[in-house]
Amino acid sequence: MKSLAAAGLRIVDGWTEPGGLIPPIVTVQAPSCPPEEGRVEAMLDVLEPRLLEKANADWYRLSVEGGLFSETNRRFLLALRPEENRPHRWFCVELQSEWDIMGKGAAGPLGSAPCRPEFRMLSLDGNVLCFATTWEHDISTSVLTTPHRSQVLRRWAEAVADGAMDEPDESPVSLAARRWLDSH
């Protein structure tokens, strides 16, 4: 939780996940969604002199414009692993006044190093997916509205729903994928 605090995120206590949200395992395919499906992307070269500043600004701008959160209600969902070797699940977080998603956040649970993001975020209503990834020479931050309309995500959810990715002693991801598909 210290690394989340360093990123400027606070976990909201008492939040209960509603049924029908896109499972985090399905969102891993989001970078494959084409712009025709509504993905809006900001791409930056990793050699950009002001990479951290620009990456944080792109994330915030896309998040507010896309509807991940608003300037007055800065709560959203973040895919995190509750423990090592456990699947990601959604946690409700609130963006604090001081934050650094792409620097300190990416150096912790939101990536692999400063300015090397790998995260997925979802609006509280499940209608806006924000994600970032690191490519060979670039970092990308994207927003996808109405992820349930994405054929890329729906095809992947169908593959997950077949049960092959379910693990013993864990809540079946296949059921969550099927629930999401059936609710949209």
C-alpha positions as CSV (number, residue, x, y, z in Angstrom):
1,M,0.0,0.0,0.0
2,K,3.0,2.3,0.5
3,S,3.7,2.2,-3.2
4,L,0.1,3.1,-4.0
5,A,0.4,6.1,-1.6
6,A,3.6,7.1,-3.4
7,A,1.7,7.1,-6.7
8,G,-0.9,9.3,-5.1
9,L,-3.6,6.6,-4.8
10,R,-5.6,5.7,-1.7
11,I,-7.7,2.5,-1.5
12,V,-11.3,3.2,-0.7
13,D,-12.4,1.0,2.2
14,G,-15.8,-0.6,2.1
15,W,-16.2,-0.8,-1.6
16,T,-17.9,-4.0,-2.9
17,E,-17.4,-5.0,-6.5
18,P,-20.7,-5.1,-8.3
19,G,-21.4,-8.1,-10.7
20,G,-20.9,-7.7,-14.4
21,L,-17.7,-5.7,-14.5
22,I,-15.2,-6.7,-17.1
23,P,-12.7,-9.1,-15.4
24,P,-9.2,-7.8,-15.2
25,I,-7.9,-10.9,-17.0
26,V,-10.0,-9.8,-20.1
27,T,-8.5,-6.3,-20.0
28,V,-5.0,-7.5,-20.7
29,Q,-5.9,-7.6,-24.4
30,A,-6.9,-3.9,-24.4
31,P,-3.7,-2.7,-26.1
32,S,-4.8,-4.8,-29.1
33,C,-8.1,-2.9,-29.5
34,P,-8.0,-0.9,-32.7
35,P,-8.9,2.8,-32.9
36,E,-12.1,1.8,-34.8
37,E,-13.3,0.3,-31.5
38,G,-13.1,3.7,-29.8
39,R,-9.6,3.5,-28.4
40,V,-8.0,6.9,-28.0
41,E,-4.2,6.8,-27.5
42,A,-1.3,9.0,-26.5
43,M,2.1,7.6,-27.4
44,L,5.4,9.0,-26.2
45,D,9.0,8.0,-27.3
46,V,10.9,6.7,-24.2
47,L,13.7,9.1,-25.1
48,E,11.4,12.2,-24.8
49,P,13.3,14.7,-22.6
50,R,10.2,15.5,-20.6
51,L,8.8,11.9,-20.6
52,L,7.6,11.8,-17.0
53,E,5.8,15.2,-17.1
54,K,4.2,14.5,-20.5
55,A,3.2,10.9,-19.6
56,N,1.5,12.0,-16.4
57,A,-0.3,14.9,-18.3
58,D,-1.5,12.5,-21.0
59,W,-2.8,10.0,-18.4
60,Y,-4.7,12.7,-16.5
61,R,-6.1,14.4,-19.7
62,L,-7.2,11.1,-21.2
63,S,-8.7,9.9,-17.9
64,V,-10.8,13.0,-17.4
65,E,-11.8,13.5,-21.1
66,G,-12.6,9.8,-21.4
67,G,-14.6,9.6,-18.2
68,L,-12.5,7.4,-16.0
69,F,-13.1,9.9,-13.3
70,S,-13.9,13.6,-13.0
71,E,-12.1,16.5,-11.5
72,T,-14.6,16.5,-8.6
73,N,-14.9,12.7,-8.1
74,R,-11.5,11.1,-8.5
75,R,-12.5,7.6,-7.7
76,F,-12.0,4.7,-10.1
77,L,-11.0,1.0,-10.1
78,L,-7.5,-0.3,-10.4
79,A,-6.6,-3.9,-11.3
80,L,-4.2,-5.2,-8.6
81,R,-2.9,-8.5,-7.4
82,P,-4.0,-8.9,-3.7
83,E,-1.1,-11.3,-3.2
84,E,1.7,-12.8,-5.3
85,N,0.5,-15.6,-7.5
86,R,-3.1,-14.5,-7.2
87,P,-5.1,-13.1,-10.1
88,H,-5.7,-9.4,-10.5
89,R,-8.9,-8.0,-9.1
90,W,-10.5,-4.6,-9.0
91,F,-9.8,-2.3,-6.1
92,C,-11.6,1.1,-5.7
93,V,-9.0,3.9,-5.4
94,E,-9.1,7.6,-5.1
95,L,-6.6,9.9,-6.7
96,Q,-5.1,12.3,-4.2
97,S,-4.0,15.9,-4.7
98,E,-0.4,15.0,-5.1
99,W,0.2,12.1,-7.5
100,D,2.7,10.5,-9.9
101,I,1.2,7.6,-11.8
102,M,3.9,7.3,-14.4
103,G,6.9,7.8,-12.2
104,K,6.6,6.5,-8.7
105,G,3.4,4.5,-9.6
106,A,5.0,2.8,-12.6
107,A,8.1,2.0,-10.4
108,G,5.7,0.2,-8.1
109,P,2.4,-1.7,-8.7
110,L,1.6,0.2,-11.9
111,G,4.6,-0.9,-14.0
112,S,8.1,-2.2,-14.0
113,A,10.1,1.0,-13.6
114,P,9.6,4.8,-13.7
115,C,8.0,5.7,-17.0
116,R,7.5,2.0,-17.9
117,P,3.8,1.6,-17.1
118,E,1.7,-1.5,-17.3
119,F,-1.7,-0.9,-15.7
120,R,-5.5,-1.2,-16.2
121,M,-8.1,1.1,-14.7
122,L,-11.8,1.1,-15.0
123,S,-14.5,3.7,-14.3
124,L,-16.8,2.9,-11.4
125,D,-19.7,2.1,-13.8
126,G,-17.4,-0.1,-15.9
127,N,-17.9,2.0,-19.1
128,V,-14.4,3.4,-19.4
129,L,-11.2,1.4,-19.5
130,C,-7.9,3.2,-19.2
131,F,-4.7,1.3,-19.7
132,A,-1.0,1.9,-20.3
133,T,1.7,-0.3,-21.7
134,T,5.4,-0.2,-22.6
135,W,6.5,-1.0,-26.1
136,E,10.1,-1.3,-27.4
137,H,10.6,2.5,-27.9
138,D,7.4,4.0,-26.7
139,I,5.0,4.1,-23.8
140,S,1.3,4.3,-24.6
141,T,-1.7,5.4,-22.5
142,S,-5.1,4.7,-23.9
143,V,-8.8,5.1,-23.0
144,L,-11.5,2.8,-24.4
145,T,-15.1,3.8,-23.8
146,T,-17.8,1.1,-23.7
147,P,-15.3,-1.8,-23.6
148,H,-18.3,-4.3,-23.8
149,R,-18.6,-3.2,-27.5
150,S,-15.0,-4.2,-28.3
151,Q,-14.8,-7.3,-30.5
152,V,-11.2,-7.9,-29.4
153,L,-12.2,-8.0,-25.7
154,R,-15.4,-10.0,-26.4
155,R,-13.4,-12.7,-28.3
156,W,-10.9,-12.9,-25.5
157,A,-13.6,-13.1,-22.9
158,E,-15.2,-16.0,-24.8
159,A,-11.8,-17.7,-24.7
160,V,-11.5,-17.1,-20.9
161,A,-15.1,-18.3,-20.4
162,D,-14.2,-21.7,-21.7
163,G,-12.6,-22.4,-18.3
164,A,-9.1,-23.3,-19.4
165,M,-7.6,-20.4,-17.4
166,D,-9.4,-21.3,-14.1
167,E,-7.0,-22.2,-11.3
168,P,-7.8,-24.6,-8.4
169,D,-8.6,-22.9,-5.1
170,E,-9.4,-19.5,-6.8
171,S,-12.6,-18.0,-7.9
172,P,-13.1,-19.1,-11.5
173,V,-12.3,-16.4,-14.0
174,S,-14.5,-18.2,-16.5
175,L,-17.6,-17.4,-14.5
176,A,-16.7,-13.7,-14.3
177,A,-16.0,-13.6,-18.1
178,R,-19.3,-15.3,-18.8
179,R,-21.2,-12.9,-16.5
180,W,-19.6,-9.9,-18.2
181,L,-20.4,-11.2,-21.7
182,D,-24.0,-12.1,-20.7
183,S,-24.7,-8.7,-19.0
184,H,-23.8,-6.8,-22.2
